[in-house]
């Protein structure tokens, strides 16, 4: 089913043949449709790319679920005039968010400027958004810096600085089964781009469940129920496109040549093939001692980009598909169509497939369904049959 944007559709998405606006205030009442808020806090240079990355991922993962999306951004994020114009054109004011309820919310990070996140100019607005999400959504996704802010705000877990940037595509194992990682391979790969980390033992001590981690990549994803919302945290970026890390690497090299950083950036791990790595190493050796921005004209971007592949796409789609199905199940539960998700011996953050929930309802609660209008019974039957295809 299509992704539907509430309000004006960003030009990049419309140009790809997806101009499906939802008039503001029209609502999404059916259980087969989920409403999402995307709080996009990325810097201006990455604002549009981040929109498209999440649009594409949600559109692919939605399958037969209609996803309605509304865009927001925190106040206090430094913006240029161009960034402000984009927000004014396609984003809703945060004041609009506080009085509403969404099935789910995604909160992105931004580029940190302070060692202590609580000293960032947007901290108060971010803390308010986290508090709001606990009581006004079924589930919340926090990405990268937002994940660090989330555990700091709710549990006082601080992040730890790394000696070098955690940069590249890393393999992760799954310590335990969970509904959000169902259908993924035994080992999953995801991109990371961060200077700090939160650690597994501190998360576990505060009641978080680690979903994916590795010795080299650290903790990748983890969950915890906070009031009414199941929070899914990513230290990495499942939404990234194939060339996103290349763009970040190029940006960091440019900063080095402009003397905005002291060291030449490390090459992202597990990302470039051998031929591309040689080209990039040759470029580094050529510009290492002569730091001038004009030297970026020789950066072999076109040659390197052709060999890049999104090796994490299937895992990202699986996790987001599971998340959307969880929202559908919670929405159906709240409307009385289904029994509580995670009932019985399973906690709300424990594995349980949406199909099994529906099947259980059909087996054990058929009198309830029979008393409902035929349209609702047929909707449930058609939905279940489509999931089996």
Secondary structure, 3 states (H helix, E strand, C coil): CCEEEECCCCHHHHCCCCCCEECCCCCCCCCCEEEEEEECCCCHHHHHHHHHHHHHHHHHHCCCCEEEEEEECCCCCCCCHHHHHHHHHHCECHHHHHCCCCCEEEECCCCCCCCCHHHCCCHHHHHHHHHHHHHHCCEEEEECHHHHHHHHHHHCCCCEEEEEEEEEEEEEECCCCCHHHCCCCCEEEEEEEEEEECCHHHHHHCCCEEEEEECCCEEEEEEEEECCEEEEEECCCCCCCCCHHHHHHHHHHHHHHCCCCCCCCCCCECCCCHHHHHHHHHHHHHHCCCCCHHHHHHCCHHHHHCCCCCCCHHHHHHHHHHHHHHHHHHHHHHHCCCCCCCCCCCCCCCCCCHHHHHHHHHHHCHHHHHHCCHHHHHHHHHHHHHHHC
